[in-house]
Amino acid sequence: MTVKQRYEEAKKKYAALGVDTDAVMKKMDEVKISMHVWQGDDVKGFLSDAELSGGISVTGNYPGAARTPDELRRDLEKAYAMIPGNHKLNLHAIYLDTDEQVDLNEIEPKHFEKWVAWAKEQGLGLDFNPTFFSHPMYKDGFTLASADKDVRDFWIEHGKRSRKVAEYFGKELGQVCVNNFWVPDGFKDNPIDRLAPRRRLMESLDEIFSEELDKQYTLDAVESKLFGIGAEAYTVGSHEFYMGYGLTRNKLVCLDAGHFHPTEVISNKLSSLSLFSEGILLHVSRPIRWDSDHVVIMDDELQEIGRELVRNELLPMTNIGLDFFDATINRVAAWVIGTRNTQKAIMKAMLEPIDSLKEIELSGDYTTRLAMIEELKDFPFADVWNYYCEVKGVPVGLDWLPEVKEYEKEVLSQREAAIGKDSCRFS
């Protein structure tokens, strides 16, 4: 049977449950995934040769890491060609593309003009992140919460300038740019004073956000953390801190799948946050034991995240980004695997007869609810996904892998081998 024939059979089976697969594919066209640039070069960026800091660590020396903005863009184009739909790219401030010698507290929109021109050519939106790590002014484990005013002032200026860059992206590309603030500040061992650093962080953020920017161009987000390497005992920007800050300052609250205790999941937090927040920023990652940010796979939590977003109609208010990387495998393949899996989880949720299931649940018929959910696990979801890929002109099933392997042979393997780094990210 052809991909189309298998789809037609699957379409009939889903229709018997009241699910319109054609409508689901149209809905999928509205889902944009913000693919993260830092998978392509192991978080090096192009600002300086500074060693990773802020609790970030990468190992692995798979050949072909991008060394220049042009190489990185070429790799991204290859990845996007394997992914159905039109999406976004998430940039960090250290990925500026300029011939000028410029520091983080000096960045301007002009330093990212080449990225904007490329994004226009590719039909992509851009998201942004200030970079509060891998810099000499990240001192003694602190940035915005530092007791040193000179340190705080440096990073406050960086934050302000980053917002201007994000605003520029939104104006130029006609798509809102989500600007996500994550800072690694914290203590390795137990502090005496937990309050003062949090007050300093709050005041620093208030100063950064003091200028009102048009929300049709850029949205500010704040991201929490359980702990990072070097800040195991105390992280200033905890979940409670940023939940309170985001909700009282009308900022997006970012939930990262790897930033919580190993027994916690973010899927169960989405509905609660949606009741009180103007919007959500979601970072899809895969922790192993903790925040190691492995390539996203179709595991139970990813599928549960997809269900929460779809069942509760949260997709319109949720900005979905990826945050993982692995230097032990082909970096382009990592993008493709992680992005397609995130899309699959959302599509699989859309193929549920949600209205019927909600009515069954409300009636108290939990037997039928369980029976239907379990039976749906055997439905031909893959046949719908494969047809969606075919319609969108991207490889079906594993057909993308030979293309990436050929790209590795012709392009990636010709580059200077990357220095060995850690496949797990702790940030």
VOGUNU-753637 format. One record per residue (C-alpha): x negated, y negated, z; residue number from 0. Coordinates in nm, 4 decimals. Layout:
N
{x->X, y->Y, z->Z, i->NUM}
...
END
This chain:
427
{x->0.0000, y->0.0000, z->0.0000, i->0}
{x->-0.1137, y->-0.3550, z->-0.0688, i->1}
{x->-0.1425, y->-0.6185, z->0.2026, i->2}
{x->0.1820, y->-0.7718, z->0.0721, i->3}
{x->0.3652, y->-0.4373, z->0.0762, i->4}
{x->0.2555, y->-0.3644, z->0.4313, i->5}
{x->0.3728, y->-0.7112, z->0.5283, i->6}
{x->0.7160, y->-0.6533, z->0.3760, i->7}
{x->0.7545, y->-0.3367, z->0.5833, i->8}
{x->0.6448, y->-0.5184, z->0.8987, i->9}
{x->0.8818, y->-0.8041, z->0.8161, i->10}
{x->1.1781, y->-0.5649, z->0.8178, i->11}
{x->1.0774, y->-0.4142, z->1.1498, i->12}
{x->1.0431, y->-0.7516, z->1.3194, i->13}
{x->1.3651, y->-0.8757, z->1.1582, i->14}
{x->1.5511, y->-0.5941, z->1.3336, i->15}
{x->1.4556, y->-0.7682, z->1.6599, i->16}
{x->1.5554, y->-1.1097, z->1.5283, i->17}
{x->1.2019, y->-1.2298, z->1.4513, i->18}
{x->1.1438, y->-1.4200, z->1.1251, i->19}
{x->0.7834, y->-1.3461, z->1.0242, i->20}
{x->0.7866, y->-1.6051, z->0.7453, i->21}
{x->0.8795, y->-1.8716, z->1.0009, i->22}
{x->0.6025, y->-1.7494, z->1.2313, i->23}
{x->0.3425, y->-1.7999, z->0.9586, i->24}
{x->0.4676, y->-2.1548, z->0.9046, i->25}
{x->0.4373, y->-2.2210, z->1.2771, i->26}
{x->0.0807, y->-2.0901, z->1.2697, i->27}
{x->-0.0070, y->-2.3615, z->1.0192, i->28}
{x->0.0606, y->-2.6162, z->1.2946, i->29}
{x->-0.1882, y->-2.4600, z->1.5380, i->30}
{x->-0.5272, y->-2.6309, z->1.5299, i->31}
{x->-0.8250, y->-2.4766, z->1.7052, i->32}
{x->-1.1153, y->-2.7059, z->1.7944, i->33}
{x->-1.4241, y->-2.5019, z->1.7171, i->34}
{x->-1.7285, y->-2.5938, z->1.9271, i->35}
{x->-2.0422, y->-2.7100, z->1.7514, i->36}
{x->-2.2833, y->-2.5825, z->2.0202, i->37}
{x->-2.2424, y->-2.2149, z->1.9268, i->38}
{x->-2.4507, y->-2.2879, z->1.6173, i->39}
{x->-2.7750, y->-2.3972, z->1.7833, i->40}
{x->-2.7627, y->-2.2792, z->2.1473, i->41}
{x->-2.6781, y->-2.6238, z->2.2889, i->42}
{x->-2.9956, y->-2.7936, z->2.1705, i->43}
{x->-2.8427, y->-3.0879, z->1.9879, i->44}
{x->-3.0463, y->-3.3499, z->1.8048, i->45}
{x->-3.1150, y->-3.6148, z->2.0674, i->46}
{x->-3.4377, y->-3.4754, z->2.2133, i->47}
{x->-3.6293, y->-3.1577, z->2.2903, i->48}
{x->-3.5273, y->-3.1619, z->2.6578, i->49}
{x->-3.4785, y->-2.8262, z->2.8272, i->50}
{x->-3.1255, y->-2.7228, z->2.9134, i->51}
{x->-3.0102, y->-2.8355, z->3.2559, i->52}
{x->-2.6879, y->-2.8763, z->3.4477, i->53}
{x->-2.6535, y->-2.5054, z->3.5117, i->54}
{x->-2.6640, y->-2.4170, z->3.1405, i->55}
{x->-2.8715, y->-2.1187, z->3.0339, i->56}
{x->-2.8949, y->-1.9278, z->2.7057, i->57}
{x->-3.0918, y->-1.6153, z->2.6112, i->58}
{x->-3.1287, y->-1.4267, z->2.2879, i->59}
{x->-3.3365, y->-1.4956, z->1.9801, i->60}
{x->-3.1126, y->-1.3941, z->1.6915, i->61}
{x->-3.2604, y->-1.5572, z->1.3797, i->62}
{x->-3.1015, y->-1.8495, z->1.2068, i->63}
{x->-3.0097, y->-2.1089, z->1.4685, i->64}
{x->-2.9388, y->-2.4434, z->1.3023, i->65}
{x->-3.2263, y->-2.6903, z->1.3360, i->66}
{x->-3.0766, y->-2.9967, z->1.1670, i->67}
{x->-2.7307, y->-3.1509, z->1.1325, i->68}
{x->-2.7194, y->-3.0470, z->0.7675, i->69}
{x->-2.7965, y->-2.6844, z->0.8549, i->70}
{x->-2.5354, y->-2.6903, z->1.1268, i->71}
{x->-2.2710, y->-2.8313, z->0.8945, i->72}
{x->-2.3535, y->-2.5688, z->0.6335, i->73}
{x->-2.3072, y->-2.2939, z->0.8928, i->74}
{x->-1.9788, y->-2.4458, z->1.0057, i->75}
{x->-1.8494, y->-2.4564, z->0.6495, i->76}
{x->-1.9235, y->-2.0861, z->0.6156, i->77}
{x->-1.7359, y->-2.0100, z->0.9370, i->78}
{x->-1.4323, y->-2.2213, z->0.8459, i->79}
{x->-1.4135, y->-2.0402, z->0.5108, i->80}
{x->-1.3409, y->-1.7184, z->0.7053, i->81}
{x->-1.0723, y->-1.8725, z->0.9284, i->82}
{x->-0.7125, y->-1.9326, z->0.8130, i->83}
{x->-0.5626, y->-2.2782, z->0.8566, i->84}
{x->-0.6929, y->-2.6334, z->0.9005, i->85}
{x->-0.8685, y->-2.7012, z->1.2279, i->86}
{x->-1.0957, y->-2.9356, z->1.4234, i->87}
{x->-1.4597, y->-2.9527, z->1.5333, i->88}
{x->-1.5679, y->-3.0300, z->1.8880, i->89}
{x->-1.8900, y->-3.2366, z->1.9065, i->90}
{x->-2.1124, y->-3.3116, z->2.2046, i->91}
{x->-2.2852, y->-3.6482, z->2.2240, i->92}
{x->-2.6279, y->-3.4853, z->2.1762, i->93}
{x->-2.5238, y->-3.3875, z->1.8214, i->94}
{x->-2.5533, y->-3.7410, z->1.6846, i->95}
{x->-2.6936, y->-3.7652, z->1.3304, i->96}
{x->-2.9160, y->-4.0699, z->1.2949, i->97}
{x->-3.2719, y->-4.1714, z->1.2144, i->98}
{x->-3.2724, y->-4.4186, z->1.5031, i->99}
{x->-3.4337, y->-4.3492, z->1.8377, i->100}
{x->-3.1326, y->-4.3768, z->2.0641, i->101}
{x->-3.0563, y->-4.2681, z->2.4200, i->102}
{x->-2.7248, y->-4.1470, z->2.5601, i->103}
{x->-2.6443, y->-4.4878, z->2.7075, i->104}
{x->-2.6938, y->-4.6463, z->2.3648, i->105}
{x->-2.4844, y->-4.4284, z->2.1345, i->106}
{x->-2.2440, y->-4.6003, z->1.8958, i->107}
{x->-1.9968, y->-4.4849, z->1.6315, i->108}
{x->-2.2547, y->-4.5506, z->1.3576, i->109}
{x->-2.4678, y->-4.2662, z->1.4947, i->110}
{x->-2.1909, y->-4.0226, z->1.4006, i->111}
{x->-2.0913, y->-4.1618, z->1.0609, i->112}
{x->-2.2293, y->-3.8591, z->0.8737, i->113}
{x->-2.0149, y->-3.6264, z->1.0840, i->114}
{x->-1.7065, y->-3.8339, z->1.0059, i->115}
{x->-1.7821, y->-3.8377, z->0.6335, i->116}
{x->-1.8273, y->-3.4602, z->0.6383, i->117}
{x->-1.5083, y->-3.4089, z->0.8405, i->118}
{x->-1.3141, y->-3.6105, z->0.5829, i->119}
{x->-1.4518, y->-3.3912, z->0.3042, i->120}
{x->-1.3573, y->-3.0763, z->0.4935, i->121}
{x->-1.0150, y->-3.1962, z->0.6082, i->122}
{x->-1.1108, y->-3.1549, z->0.9744, i->123}
{x->-1.0346, y->-3.3493, z->1.2888, i->124}
{x->-1.3071, y->-3.4219, z->1.5439, i->125}
{x->-1.3047, y->-3.3914, z->1.9228, i->126}
{x->-1.5828, y->-3.5178, z->2.1482, i->127}
{x->-1.7680, y->-3.4606, z->2.4762, i->128}
{x->-2.0063, y->-3.6903, z->2.6622, i->129}
{x->-2.3248, y->-3.4989, z->2.7483, i->130}
{x->-2.4032, y->-3.5133, z->3.1216, i->131}
{x->-2.6943, y->-3.2669, z->3.1146, i->132}
{x->-3.0317, y->-3.1925, z->2.9539, i->133}
{x->-3.1608, y->-3.5431, z->3.0233, i->134}
{x->-3.4169, y->-3.7011, z->3.2621, i->135}
{x->-3.1407, y->-3.9068, z->3.4233, i->136}
{x->-2.9719, y->-3.5889, z->3.5426, i->137}
{x->-3.1533, y->-3.6223, z->3.8755, i->138}
{x->-3.1504, y->-3.3848, z->4.1711, i->139}
{x->-2.8369, y->-3.2198, z->4.0380, i->140}
{x->-2.6293, y->-3.5364, z->4.0027, i->141}
{x->-2.5027, y->-3.7836, z->3.7412, i->142}
{x->-2.1791, y->-3.9789, z->3.8015, i->143}
{x->-2.1697, y->-3.8735, z->4.1663, i->144}
{x->-2.5323, y->-3.9600, z->4.2383, i->145}
{x->-2.6150, y->-4.1670, z->4.5440, i->146}
{x->-2.8617, y->-4.3563, z->4.3205, i->147}
{x->-2.6801, y->-4.6498, z->4.1617, i->148}
{x->-2.9238, y->-4.6635, z->3.8686, i->149}
{x->-2.8399, y->-4.3022, z->3.7848, i->150}
{x->-2.4667, y->-4.3660, z->3.8118, i->151}
{x->-2.4896, y->-4.6789, z->3.5985, i->152}
{x->-2.6729, y->-4.4933, z->3.3217, i->153}
{x->-2.4068, y->-4.2242, z->3.3019, i->154}
{x->-2.1184, y->-4.4690, z->3.3385, i->155}
{x->-2.2474, y->-4.6533, z->3.0335, i->156}
{x->-2.2775, y->-4.3227, z->2.8479, i->157}
{x->-1.9178, y->-4.2425, z->2.9341, i->158}
{x->-1.7939, y->-4.5794, z->2.8120, i->159}
{x->-1.9799, y->-4.5499, z->2.4846, i->160}
{x->-1.8556, y->-4.1960, z->2.4346, i->161}
{x->-1.4972, y->-4.3206, z->2.4550, i->162}
{x->-1.5721, y->-4.5690, z->2.1767, i->163}
{x->-1.7113, y->-4.2899, z->1.9621, i->164}
{x->-1.3992, y->-4.0811, z->2.0258, i->165}
{x->-1.1763, y->-4.3764, z->1.9372, i->166}
{x->-1.3718, y->-4.4190, z->1.6133, i->167}
{x->-1.3154, y->-4.0531, z->1.5245, i->168}
{x->-0.9413, y->-4.0890, z->1.5755, i->169}
{x->-0.9139, y->-4.4043, z->1.3677, i->170}
{x->-1.1209, y->-4.2719, z->1.0798, i->171}
{x->-0.9707, y->-3.9251, z->1.0579, i->172}
{x->-0.6072, y->-3.9926, z->1.1433, i->173}
{x->-0.6102, y->-3.7192, z->1.4081, i->174}
{x->-0.6273, y->-3.7848, z->1.7801, i->175}
{x->-0.9719, y->-3.7139, z->1.9260, i->176}
{x->-0.9727, y->-3.5405, z->2.2643, i->177}
{x->-1.2691, y->-3.6684, z->2.4670, i->178}
{x->-1.3533, y->-3.4223, z->2.7446, i->179}
{x->-1.5518, y->-3.5194, z->3.0549, i->180}
{x->-1.7389, y->-3.2416, z->3.2347, i->181}
{x->-2.0176, y->-3.3198, z->3.4819, i->182}
{x->-2.2364, y->-3.0583, z->3.6558, i->183}
{x->-2.2916, y->-3.2495, z->3.9824, i->184}
{x->-2.3296, y->-3.0466, z->4.3003, i->185}
{x->-2.5486, y->-2.8982, z->4.5740, i->186}
{x->-2.7237, y->-2.5635, z->4.5778, i->187}
{x->-2.6733, y->-2.5266, z->4.9541, i->188}
{x->-2.4075, y->-2.6436, z->5.1970, i->189}
{x->-2.3788, y->-3.0243, z->5.2212, i->190}
{x->-2.2917, y->-3.2217, z->5.5302, i->191}
{x->-2.0820, y->-3.4743, z->5.3411, i->192}
{x->-1.8420, y->-3.3377, z->5.0803, i->193}
{x->-1.6342, y->-3.6526, z->5.0605, i->194}
{x->-1.8833, y->-3.9234, z->4.9600, i->195}
{x->-1.9956, y->-3.7614, z->4.6316, i->196}
{x->-1.6327, y->-3.7123, z->4.5323, i->197}
{x->-1.5544, y->-4.0727, z->4.6116, i->198}
{x->-1.8513, y->-4.1806, z->4.3968, i->199}
{x->-1.7363, y->-3.9560, z->4.1115, i->200}
{x->-1.3846, y->-4.0978, z->4.1357, i->201}
{x->-1.5120, y->-4.4557, z->4.1291, i->202}
{x->-1.7501, y->-4.3856, z->3.8399, i->203}
{x->-1.4716, y->-4.2315, z->3.6342, i->204}
{x->-1.2398, y->-4.5196, z->3.7180, i->205}
{x->-1.4993, y->-4.7605, z->3.5805, i->206}
{x->-1.5484, y->-4.5537, z->3.2658, i->207}
{x->-1.1737, y->-4.5439, z->3.2025, i->208}
{x->-1.1121, y->-4.9077, z->3.2997, i->209}
{x->-1.0611, y->-5.0110, z->2.9366, i->210}
{x->-0.7312, y->-4.8937, z->2.7934, i->211}
{x->-0.7706, y->-4.7246, z->2.4556, i->212}
{x->-0.4899, y->-4.6414, z->2.2155, i->213}
{x->-0.3748, y->-4.2837, z->2.2781, i->214}
{x->-0.2897, y->-4.2328, z->1.9138, i->215}
{x->-0.6656, y->-4.2340, z->1.8531, i->216}
{x->-0.8181, y->-4.0738, z->2.1607, i->217}
{x->-0.7129, y->-3.8870, z->2.4744, i->218}
{x->-0.9376, y->-3.8581, z->2.7797, i->219}
{x->-0.9651, y->-3.5208, z->2.9544, i->220}
{x->-1.1371, y->-3.4109, z->3.2756, i->221}
{x->-1.2690, y->-3.0596, z->3.3348, i->222}
{x->-1.3144, y->-2.8797, z->3.6651, i->223}
{x->-1.5653, y->-2.6170, z->3.7705, i->224}
{x->-1.5879, y->-2.3584, z->4.0456, i->225}
{x->-1.9665, y->-2.3761, z->4.0587, i->226}
{x->-2.2727, y->-2.3797, z->3.8367, i->227}
{x->-2.6252, y->-2.2467, z->3.8626, i->228}
{x->-2.7961, y->-2.4841, z->4.1036, i->229}
{x->-2.4628, y->-2.5964, z->4.2483, i->230}
{x->-2.3453, y->-2.2715, z->4.4013, i->231}
{x->-2.2442, y->-2.4139, z->4.7389, i->232}
{x->-2.0639, y->-2.7302, z->4.6349, i->233}
{x->-1.9378, y->-2.8695, z->4.3057, i->234}
{x->-1.8173, y->-3.2277, z->4.3169, i->235}
{x->-1.5716, y->-3.1899, z->4.0287, i->236}
{x->-1.3687, y->-2.9026, z->4.1699, i->237}
{x->-1.0294, y->-2.7880, z->4.0417, i->238}
{x->-0.8502, y->-2.9776, z->4.3191, i->239}
{x->-1.0489, y->-3.2943, z->4.2495, i->240}
{x->-0.9705, y->-3.3037, z->3.8794, i->241}
{x->-0.6127, y->-3.1879, z->3.9172, i->242}
{x->-0.5526, y->-3.4856, z->4.1443, i->243}
{x->-0.7561, y->-3.7227, z->3.9325, i->244}
{x->-0.5997, y->-3.6212, z->3.6021, i->245}
{x->-0.2423, y->-3.6370, z->3.7270, i->246}
{x->-0.2815, y->-3.9718, z->3.9038, i->247}
{x->-0.4753, y->-4.1337, z->3.6171, i->248}
{x->-0.2706, y->-3.9872, z->3.3307, i->249}
{x->-0.5628, y->-3.7913, z->3.1883, i->250}
{x->-0.5498, y->-3.4498, z->3.0307, i->251}
{x->-0.6555, y->-3.1767, z->3.2724, i->252}
{x->-0.8857, y->-2.9240, z->3.1092, i->253}
{x->-0.8498, y->-2.5602, z->3.2113, i->254}
{x->-1.1488, y->-2.3493, z->3.1082, i->255}
{x->-1.0991, y->-1.9726, z->3.1138, i->256}
{x->-1.4406, y->-1.9217, z->3.2723, i->257}
{x->-1.4394, y->-2.1892, z->3.5398, i->258}
{x->-1.2503, y->-2.0101, z->3.8138, i->259}
{x->-1.3000, y->-1.7244, z->4.0582, i->260}
{x->-1.3333, y->-1.3824, z->3.8880, i->261}
{x->-0.9939, y->-1.2789, z->4.0270, i->262}
{x->-0.8222, y->-1.5935, z->3.8913, i->263}
{x->-0.6762, y->-1.6432, z->3.5451, i->264}
{x->-0.5756, y->-1.9685, z->3.3803, i->265}
{x->-0.2731, y->-1.8235, z->3.1981, i->266}
{x->-0.0755, y->-1.8386, z->3.5231, i->267}
{x->-0.1688, y->-2.2042, z->3.5751, i->268}
{x->-0.0449, y->-2.3399, z->3.2410, i->269}
{x->0.3275, y->-2.3573, z->3.3176, i->270}
{x->0.2702, y->-2.5324, z->3.6511, i->271}
{x->0.0366, y->-2.7896, z->3.5019, i->272}
{x->0.2787, y->-2.8576, z->3.2170, i->273}
{x->0.5440, y->-2.9807, z->3.4606, i->274}
{x->0.3315, y->-3.2665, z->3.5873, i->275}
{x->0.0812, y->-3.3496, z->3.3131, i->276}
{x->0.1208, y->-3.5461, z->2.9909, i->277}
{x->-0.0846, y->-3.2825, z->2.8157, i->278}
{x->-0.3295, y->-2.9970, z->2.8576, i->279}
{x->-0.6773, y->-2.9292, z->2.7267, i->280}
{x->-0.7461, y->-2.5577, z->2.7068, i->281}
{x->-1.0977, y->-2.4148, z->2.6738, i->282}
{x->-1.0821, y->-2.0562, z->2.5543, i->283}
{x->-1.3768, y->-1.8512, z->2.6705, i->284}
{x->-1.4537, y->-1.5053, z->2.8101, i->285}
{x->-1.6193, y->-1.4763, z->3.1491, i->286}
{x->-1.7939, y->-1.1550, z->3.2431, i->287}
{x->-1.7988, y->-1.1443, z->3.6229, i->288}
{x->-1.8112, y->-1.5215, z->3.6100, i->289}
{x->-1.8534, y->-1.8135, z->3.3720, i->290}
{x->-2.0839, y->-1.6515, z->3.1195, i->291}
{x->-1.8800, y->-1.7793, z->2.8230, i->292}
{x->-1.9053, y->-1.4734, z->2.6012, i->293}
{x->-1.7479, y->-1.4625, z->2.2549, i->294}
{x->-1.3698, y->-1.4458, z->2.2842, i->295}
{x->-1.2210, y->-1.1001, z->2.2285, i->296}
{x->-0.8589, y->-0.9815, z->2.2149, i->297}
{x->-0.8462, y->-0.8945, z->2.5829, i->298}
{x->-0.5473, y->-0.9049, z->2.8158, i->299}
{x->-0.6082, y->-1.2586, z->2.9392, i->300}
{x->-0.6388, y->-1.4062, z->2.5908, i->301}
{x->-0.3081, y->-1.2459, z->2.4949, i->302}
{x->-0.1491, y->-1.3701, z->2.8167, i->303}
{x->-0.2690, y->-1.7235, z->2.7406, i->304}
{x->-0.1083, y->-1.6950, z->2.3978, i->305}
{x->0.2184, y->-1.5749, z->2.5504, i->306}
{x->0.2311, y->-1.8580, z->2.8045, i->307}
{x->0.1749, y->-2.1198, z->2.5367, i->308}
{x->0.4384, y->-1.9750, z->2.3026, i->309}
{x->0.7042, y->-1.8504, z->2.5454, i->310}
{x->0.7107, y->-2.1826, z->2.7291, i->311}
{x->0.6818, y->-2.3979, z->2.4140, i->312}
{x->0.3580, y->-2.5528, z->2.5392, i->313}
{x->0.1723, y->-2.5606, z->2.2064, i->314}
{x->0.2797, y->-2.9199, z->2.1217, i->315}
{x->0.1272, y->-3.0517, z->2.4453, i->316}
{x->-0.1800, y->-2.8269, z->2.4474, i->317}
{x->-0.5116, y->-2.9040, z->2.2793, i->318}
{x->-0.6922, y->-2.5761, z->2.2182, i->319}
{x->-1.0712, y->-2.5691, z->2.2051, i->320}
{x->-1.3320, y->-2.2944, z->2.2195, i->321}
{x->-1.6232, y->-2.2888, z->2.4637, i->322}
{x->-1.8539, y->-1.9913, z->2.4283, i->323}
{x->-2.1771, y->-1.8983, z->2.2597, i->324}
{x->-2.4089, y->-1.6095, z->2.2149, i->325}
{x->-2.7667, y->-1.6185, z->2.0889, i->326}
{x->-2.7898, y->-1.2398, z->2.0642, i->327}
{x->-2.5617, y->-1.2087, z->1.7592, i->328}
{x->-2.5045, y->-1.3869, z->1.4302, i->329}
{x->-2.3847, y->-1.7313, z->1.5358, i->330}
{x->-2.1528, y->-1.7796, z->1.2388, i->331}
{x->-1.9923, y->-1.4432, z->1.3113, i->332}
{x->-1.9394, y->-1.5506, z->1.6729, i->333}
{x->-1.7382, y->-1.8521, z->1.5564, i->334}
{x->-1.5300, y->-1.6383, z->1.3223, i->335}
{x->-1.4585, y->-1.3644, z->1.5768, i->336}
{x->-1.3667, y->-1.6042, z->1.8560, i->337}
{x->-1.1507, y->-1.8366, z->1.6497, i->338}
{x->-0.9615, y->-1.5625, z->1.4676, i->339}
{x->-0.8963, y->-1.3818, z->1.7952, i->340}
{x->-0.7531, y->-1.6983, z->1.9490, i->341}
{x->-0.5238, y->-1.7380, z->1.6484, i->342}
{x->-0.4230, y->-1.3721, z->1.6657, i->343}
{x->-0.3219, y->-1.4022, z->2.0303, i->344}
{x->-0.0958, y->-1.6963, z->1.9467, i->345}
{x->0.0582, y->-1.5245, z->1.6443, i->346}
{x->0.1192, y->-1.2059, z->1.8411, i->347}
{x->0.3125, y->-1.4094, z->2.0980, i->348}
{x->0.5140, y->-1.5790, z->1.8241, i->349}
{x->0.6224, y->-1.2366, z->1.6983, i->350}
{x->0.8111, y->-1.1646, z->2.0191, i->351}
{x->1.1927, y->-1.2053, z->2.0291, i->352}
{x->1.1477, y->-1.4650, z->2.3012, i->353}
{x->1.5026, y->-1.5962, z->2.3236, i->354}
{x->1.6434, y->-1.2442, z->2.3519, i->355}
{x->1.3858, y->-1.1505, z->2.6150, i->356}
{x->1.4696, y->-1.4595, z->2.8201, i->357}
{x->1.8417, y->-1.3770, z->2.8078, i->358}
{x->1.7707, y->-1.0196, z->2.9154, i->359}
{x->1.5577, y->-1.1436, z->3.2031, i->360}
{x->1.8198, y->-1.3964, z->3.3140, i->361}
{x->2.0835, y->-1.1227, z->3.3196, i->362}
{x->1.8654, y->-0.9218, z->3.5570, i->363}
{x->1.8105, y->-0.6340, z->3.3128, i->364}
{x->1.4455, y->-0.5808, z->3.3978, i->365}
{x->1.4525, y->-0.2264, z->3.2597, i->366}
{x->1.5223, y->-0.3483, z->2.9069, i->367}
{x->1.2718, y->-0.6302, z->2.9493, i->368}
{x->0.9937, y->-0.3851, z->3.0329, i->369}
{x->1.0954, y->-0.1380, z->2.7636, i->370}
{x->1.0946, y->-0.4011, z->2.4903, i->371}
{x->0.7644, y->-0.5574, z->2.5938, i->372}
{x->0.5972, y->-0.2168, z->2.5920, i->373}
{x->0.7497, y->-0.1182, z->2.2569, i->374}
{x->0.6310, y->-0.4433, z->2.0987, i->375}
{x->0.2735, y->-0.3367, z->2.1674, i->376}
{x->0.3124, y->-0.0769, z->1.8910, i->377}
{x->0.4668, y->-0.3127, z->1.6360, i->378}
{x->0.2655, y->-0.3825, z->1.3149, i->379}
{x->0.1310, y->-0.7215, z->1.4192, i->380}
{x->-0.1881, y->-0.6703, z->1.2166, i->381}
{x->0.0087, y->-0.6429, z->0.8927, i->382}
{x->0.1541, y->-0.9899, z->0.9497, i->383}
{x->-0.1869, y->-1.1319, z->1.0421, i->384}
{x->-0.3542, y->-0.9781, z->0.7363, i->385}
{x->-0.0913, y->-1.1202, z->0.5040, i->386}
{x->-0.1300, y->-1.4624, z->0.6666, i->387}
{x->-0.5043, y->-1.4455, z->0.5939, i->388}
{x->-0.4384, y->-1.3415, z->0.2342, i->389}
{x->-0.1902, y->-1.6253, z->0.1801, i->390}
{x->-0.4420, y->-1.8720, z->0.3249, i->391}
{x->-0.7163, y->-1.7470, z->0.0952, i->392}
{x->-0.9524, y->-1.6136, z->0.3619, i->393}
{x->-1.0884, y->-1.2594, z->0.3952, i->394}
{x->-0.8518, y->-0.9929, z->0.5259, i->395}
{x->-0.9549, y->-0.7667, z->0.8126, i->396}
{x->-1.3292, y->-0.7047, z->0.8200, i->397}
{x->-1.3789, y->-0.8336, z->0.4660, i->398}
{x->-1.5340, y->-1.1472, z->0.6144, i->399}
{x->-1.8263, y->-0.9565, z->0.7662, i->400}
{x->-2.0098, y->-0.8718, z->0.4386, i->401}
{x->-1.9883, y->-1.2387, z->0.3415, i->402}
{x->-2.1433, y->-1.3480, z->0.6693, i->403}
{x->-2.4097, y->-1.0776, z->0.6402, i->404}
{x->-2.4961, y->-1.2002, z->0.2907, i->405}
{x->-2.5151, y->-1.5562, z->0.4226, i->406}
{x->-2.7496, y->-1.4339, z->0.6930, i->407}
{x->-2.9708, y->-1.2675, z->0.4340, i->408}
{x->-2.9805, y->-1.5645, z->0.1981, i->409}
{x->-2.9785, y->-1.8543, z->0.4452, i->410}
{x->-3.0105, y->-1.7784, z->0.8162, i->411}
{x->-3.2976, y->-1.5327, z->0.7952, i->412}
{x->-3.5019, y->-1.7882, z->0.6016, i->413}
{x->-3.5024, y->-2.0266, z->0.8940, i->414}
{x->-3.7632, y->-2.0309, z->1.1625, i->415}
{x->-3.6641, y->-1.7818, z->1.4336, i->416}
{x->-3.5089, y->-1.9521, z->1.7320, i->417}
{x->-3.6867, y->-1.9449, z->2.0646, i->418}
{x->-3.5441, y->-1.6768, z->2.2939, i->419}
{x->-3.2628, y->-1.8015, z->2.5121, i->420}
{x->-2.9808, y->-1.6688, z->2.7229, i->421}
{x->-2.6653, y->-1.5309, z->2.5617, i->422}
{x->-2.4650, y->-1.6342, z->2.8684, i->423}
{x->-2.3749, y->-1.9962, z->2.9347, i->424}
{x->-2.3317, y->-2.1207, z->3.2882, i->425}
{x->-2.1693, y->-2.4625, z->3.2613, i->426}
END
